[in-house]
Amino acid sequence: MGLFSFLTQEIAIDLGTANTIIIHNDKIVVDEPSIVAIDLKTEKMVAIGEKARQMQGKTHANLKTIRPLRDGVIADFNAAEQMIRGMIKMINSKPRMFSPALKMVVCIPSGSTEVEVRAVRDSAEHAGGREVYMLYEPLAAAIGIGLDVEAPEGNMVVDIGGGTTEIAVISLGGIVTNRSIRIAGDDLTSDIMEYMRHQHNIKIGERTAEEIKIHVGSALSQLKDPPPDFIVQGPNQMTALPIEVPVSYQEIAHCLEKSISKIETAVLAALEQTPPELYADIVTKGIWLAGGGALLKGFDKRLTDKIGIPFRVAEDPLRAVVRGTGIALKNVDKFSFLIR
């Protein structure tokens, strides 16, 4: 193996709508926002990840920031390829005489169509992937949480990412029932932008809305230890004069109500389709929450109260998917559910 491991580089990629995380040699080596900045004149990539995120909403006519993924699938093929290539380059900071062949495991939403799966595969191959395997996100999340996905028992995972919410019941190394809905972190962010415009007459960008969500985002209007109000600065829509508005978690809970209810409905729909034997396992073991949306304050409690099954937040929910992808990468021959 010695010589060939030098010639082949193995990486696991969680290609997310909001963040892309790469694991190499069991270590997270890249964790960056899924954004690229492109010079429109030369069509070359100027910045990637965090650097590109800092440019978001601040660019001039010749510069454009692009999020290559929308709703968990590739929306801009060229930008996606440049982003994957650029992020892989971040791993190989030392110059090499030749670039090694890449063996990759990439995560995809469980509701992906054939065309969407092909788009991810093509992007990965164009970025240098010699062997490309795909893995459905809920399966990756379950492996990352530490569940035994190959056992003959039901495990349920709700993975709330940036573009999609993946709900799946897993047993015997496969997905028994699943729901993939395109309501997730991005929709919560746009709900907040809309609310601030209507309610407070203040115009805010995506980055500010994201900060509001992180600081005072809540799924419940009554929390045990409430966070302090978050101060938002921006232009008044009518007068264009600067204003400051304190935002409370109760307001945000109210403005996210509609989207969160849709996620609840999808969880119930997935449970409805679950075979009774597996349903009994899930009631006993509880349901796991992963993805950035799991960090929304009071979300687990709200779902537990509403559905009557205990919901638990995975430790480090943001990285559960990529951890699972990393484990799958090490056991490519063992796991039959990897898609070639």
Residue pairs with C-beta under 8 A, 6 or more apart in sequence:
6 100
7 100
7 101
8 100
8 101
8 102
8 103
8 130
9 24
9 91
9 92
9 100
9 101
9 102
9 103
10 24
10 102
10 103
10 104
10 329
11 22
11 23
11 24
11 88
11 91
11 102
11 103
11 104
11 105
11 329
12 22
12 23
12 24
12 104
12 105
12 106
12 322
12 325
12 326
12 328
12 329
13 20
13 21
13 22
13 23
13 84
13 87
13 104
13 105
13 106
13 107
13 124
13 322
13 325
14 20
14 21
14 22
14 107
14 140
14 321
14 322
14 325
15 34
15 69
15 80
15 84
15 106
15 107
15 108
15 120
16 34
16 69
16 72
16 107
16 161
16 162
16 163
16 321
17 34
17 67
17 69
17 70
17 71
17 72
17 161
17 162
17 163
17 164
17 184
17 185
17 186
18 33
18 34
18 161
18 162
18 163
18 185
18 186
18 292
19 31
19 32
19 33
19 34
19 162
19 292
19 318
20 30
20 31
20 32
20 33
20 34
20 49
20 83
20 84
20 87
21 28
21 30
21 31
21 319
21 321
21 322
22 28
22 29
22 30
22 31
22 87
22 88
22 90
22 91
22 322
23 29
23 322
23 323
23 325
23 326
23 329
24 91
26 326
26 330
28 319
28 322
29 90
29 91
30 49
30 87
30 90
30 91
31 319
32 48
32 49
32 50
32 87
32 90
33 49
33 50
33 52
33 53
34 67
34 68
34 69
34 83
34 162
35 48
35 49
35 52
35 53
35 56
35 65
35 66
35 67
35 83
36 45
36 47
36 48
36 52
36 65
36 66
36 68
36 79
36 82
36 83
36 86
37 45
37 46
37 47
37 48
37 51
37 52
37 55
37 59
37 63
37 64
37 65
37 66
38 44
38 45
38 46
38 63
38 64
38 65
38 66
38 79
38 82
39 45
39 46
39 62
39 63
40 61
40 62
40 63
40 64
41 62
43 78
45 82
45 83
45 86
46 52
46 63
47 55
48 82
48 83
48 86
48 87
49 86
49 87
49 90
52 65
53 65
53 207
55 63
55 65
56 65
56 205
56 206
56 207
57 65
57 205
57 206
57 207
59 65
66 76
66 79
67 75
68 74
68 75
68 76
68 77
68 79
68 80
68 83
69 75
69 80
69 163
70 163
71 163
71 164
71 182
71 186
72 108
72 109
72 112
72 137
72 161
72 162
72 163
72 164
72 180
72 182
72 184
73 109
73 112
73 116
73 119
73 120
73 163
74 80
74 116
74 119
74 120
74 123
77 119
77 122
77 123
80 119
80 123
81 123
81 126
81 127
84 123
84 124
84 127
85 126
85 127
85 128
88 102
88 127
88 128
92 99
99 128
101 128
101 130
101 131
102 127
102 128
102 129
102 130
102 131
103 129
103 130
103 131
103 329
103 332
104 124
104 129
104 131
104 132
104 133
105 133
105 134
105 135
105 325
105 328
105 329
105 332
105 338
106 120
106 121
106 124
106 132
106 133
106 134
106 135
106 325
107 134
107 135
107 136
107 137
107 140
107 321
107 322
107 325
108 116
108 117
108 120
108 134
108 135
108 136
108 137
109 116
109 136
109 137
109 163
109 164
109 166
109 180
110 136
110 137
110 138
110 139
110 166
110 168
110 175
110 178
110 180
111 164
111 166
111 178
111 179
111 180
111 181
112 120
112 180
117 134
117 339
120 134
121 132
121 134
124 132
125 132
133 328
133 329
133 332
133 338
133 339
133 340
134 338
134 339
134 340
135 324
135 325
135 328
135 337
135 338
135 339
136 166
136 168
136 175
136 337
137 159
137 161
137 164
137 166
137 321
138 157
138 159
138 166
138 167
138 168
138 170
138 175
138 178
139 149
139 168
139 170
139 175
139 324
139 337
140 320
140 321
140 322
140 324
140 325
140 328
141 157
141 159
141 166
141 288
141 290
141 291
141 314
141 320
141 321
141 324
142 149
142 155
142 157
142 168
142 170
142 288
142 324
143 149
143 323
143 324
143 325
143 327
143 328
144 290
144 314
144 319
144 320
144 321
144 322
144 323
144 324
144 325
144 326
144 327
145 157
145 288
145 290
145 314
145 320
145 324
147 155
147 157
147 170
147 288
148 155
149 155
149 170
149 173
149 337
150 172
150 173
151 171
151 172
152 171
152 172
153 171
153 278
153 281
153 285
154 169
154 170
154 171
154 176
154 274
154 277
154 278
154 279
154 280
154 281
154 282
154 285
155 169
155 170
155 171
155 281
155 282
155 285
155 288
156 167
156 168
156 169
156 170
156 270
156 271
156 274
156 282
156 287
156 288
157 166
157 167
157 168
157 170
157 287
157 288
157 290
158 165
158 166
158 167
158 263
158 267
158 287
158 288
158 289
158 290
158 291
158 294
158 303
158 311
159 165
159 166
159 167
159 168
159 289
159 290
159 291
159 320
159 321
160 184
160 185
160 263
160 289
160 290
160 291
160 292
160 293
160 294
160 296
161 184
161 185
161 291
161 292
161 293
161 321
162 184
162 185
162 186
162 292
163 182
163 184
163 185
163 186
164 180
164 181
164 182
164 184
165 179
165 180
165 181
165 183
165 184
165 263
165 266
165 291
165 293
166 178
166 179
166 180
166 291
167 178
167 179
167 180
167 181
167 266
167 267
167 270
168 175
168 176
168 177
168 178
168 179
168 270
169 175
169 176
169 177
169 178
169 270
169 274
169 278
169 282
170 176
171 278
173 335
173 336
173 337
174 337
176 274
176 275
176 278
177 270
177 273
177 274
178 270
179 266
179 267
179 269
179 270
181 262
181 263
181 266
183 259
183 262
183 263
183 266
184 291
184 293
185 213
185 291
185 292
185 293
187 259
188 213
188 217
188 256
188 259
188 293
188 296
189 206
189 209
189 210
189 213
190 209
191 255
191 256
191 258
191 259
192 204
192 209
192 212
192 213
192 217
192 252
192 255
192 256
193 204
193 205
193 206
193 209
194 255
195 251
195 252
195 255
196 202
196 203
196 204
196 209
196 212
196 232
196 234
196 245
196 247
197 203
197 204
197 237
199 251
199 255
200 232
200 243
200 245
200 247
201 236
201 237
201 238
201 243
202 232
202 234
202 235
202 236
202 237
202 243
202 245
203 234
203 235
203 237
204 212
204 232
204 234
208 232
208 234
211 230
212 230
212 232
212 247
212 252
213 252
213 296
214 295
215 227
215 230
216 227
216 229
216 230
216 247
216 248
216 249
216 251
216 252
217 249
217 252
217 256
217 296
217 297
218 227
218 249
218 250
218 252
218 253
218 256
218 296
218 297
218 298
219 253
219 256
219 260
219 296
219 297
219 298
219 299
219 301
219 302
220 253
220 297
220 298
220 301
220 302
221 249
221 250
221 253
221 254
223 249
223 297
223 298
226 249
227 249
227 297
229 246
229 247
229 248
230 246
230 247
231 244
231 245
231 246
231 247
232 244
232 245
232 246
232 247
233 242
233 243
233 244
233 245
234 242
234 243
234 245
235 241
235 242
235 243
236 242
236 243
249 297
253 298
256 296
260 296
260 299
260 302
263 293
264 302
264 303
264 306
264 307
267 287
267 303
267 307
268 307
271 279
271 282
271 307
271 309
274 282
282 309
283 309
286 309
286 310
286 311
286 312
287 303
287 307
287 309
287 310
287 311
287 312
288 311
288 312
288 313
288 314
289 299
289 300
289 303
289 311
289 312
289 313
289 314
289 317
290 314
290 317
290 320
290 321
291 317
291 318
291 320
291 321
292 317
292 318
293 299
294 300
294 313
294 314
294 317
295 313
295 317
295 318
299 311
299 313
300 311
300 312
300 313
301 311
303 311
304 310
304 311
314 320
316 323
328 335
328 338
332 338
